[in-house]
Amino acid sequence: MDTKKTYSVEAAIRAQSALRELGGLAPEQFPLEAFVGMISDEIEHLRKLGHGDREIAEVIRTSSNIEISAEEIAANYASPEQRHPGQG
């Protein structure tokens, strides 16, 4: 039986934060382009459900300290081909 281990994003962030703290490193920072690239799977799914980039930006802003606009989401969204090269 070949089952792959999986972990929640919360668990991964806690582990990374602990390792960075142990090493005396500051919390990792992501440029806007990288952040939008990381959440492009979620953006794609939400768009398919009928949610617009303005609504997505508002959810990001109200649930975190990330300031982002619908225009920044549109400009930095990574297409499925960019996220998963060679698949499809």
C-alpha positions in Angstrom: 0.0 0.0 0.0 1.6 3.2 -1.2 -0.1 6.1 0.5 1.4 9.6 0.4 1.6 11.6 3.5 -0.1 15.0 3.3 -0.1 17.9 5.7 -2.3 21.0 6.1 -0.9 24.4 5.1 -1.3 25.4 8.8 0.9 22.6 10.0 3.5 23.4 7.3 3.6 27.1 8.3 3.9 26.2 12.0 6.9 23.9 11.2 8.6 26.4 8.9 8.1 29.2 11.5 9.6 27.1 14.2 12.6 26.2 12.0 13.1 29.8 11.0 12.9 30.9 14.7 15.4 28.2 15.7 17.8 29.4 13.0 17.3 33.1 14.0 15.7 33.9 10.7 13.0 36.5 10.2 9.6 35.3 9.0 9.6 34.5 5.3 8.2 37.3 3.0 6.7 36.8 -0.4 6.5 39.3 -3.2 3.0 40.0 -4.4 3.6 38.1 -7.6 4.7 34.9 -5.7 1.7 35.2 -3.3 -0.8 35.4 -6.2 1.0 32.5 -7.9 0.7 30.4 -4.8 -3.1 31.1 -4.5 -3.9 30.8 -8.2 -5.5 27.3 -7.7 -7.9 28.9 -5.3 -8.5 31.9 -7.5 -9.2 29.6 -10.5 -11.7 27.6 -8.4 -13.5 30.7 -7.0 -13.7 32.2 -10.5 -15.4 29.0 -11.7 -17.9 29.3 -8.9 -18.7 32.8 -10.1 -16.6 34.9 -7.7 -14.9 37.9 -9.1 -11.4 39.2 -8.4 -12.8 42.1 -6.4 -14.6 39.8 -4.1 -11.5 37.5 -3.8 -9.3 40.6 -3.0 -11.8 41.7 -0.4 -11.7 38.3 1.3 -7.9 38.3 1.3 -7.8 41.8 2.8 -10.4 41.1 5.5 -8.9 37.8 6.5 -5.2 38.9 6.7 -3.0 41.9 6.7 -2.4 41.5 2.9 -3.3 44.6 0.9 -4.2 43.5 -2.6 -6.5 44.7 -5.4 -8.5 42.9 -8.0 -6.2 44.4 -10.6 -3.2 42.9 -8.9 -4.9 39.5 -8.8 -5.7 39.7 -12.5 -2.2 40.9 -13.4 -0.4 38.2 -11.4 -2.7 35.2 -11.7 -0.8 32.1 -12.8 -2.7 30.0 -15.4 -3.0 26.2 -15.0 -0.3 25.8 -17.7 2.0 28.1 -15.7 1.3 26.3 -12.4 1.4 22.7 -13.8 3.7 22.7 -16.8 3.6 19.5 -18.8 0.2 18.4 -17.5 -2.9 18.4 -19.6 
